Amino acid sequence: RGPLAGPVVAAACYVPLGLEEEISGIHDSKKLTEEDRERLYEILTTHPKVYYAISHVDKDKIEEINILHAAMLAMDNAVDD
């Protein structure tokens, strides 16, 4: 059978303590407007003190280890990067 929606994708972002005052609105992503998400994306991906990583696990690996383990692997890989 295989994955229905493609690869598993996970991201991790490190924001140093104290920086949240400089970057307003990062507390609850579900409450953000599209405009706020775009603004925060630009800040978080370009700020010199913020680190982020994105990880993908492809369909073959999902088939091999199952979706739960693939999600955990993607998260681990994102943090490790």
Secondary structure, DSSP 8 states (H G I E B T S, - for coil): ---SS--EEEEEEE--TTGGGTSTT-S-GGG--HHHHHHHHHHHHH-TT-EEEEEEE-HHHHHHH-HHHHHHHHHHHHHH-
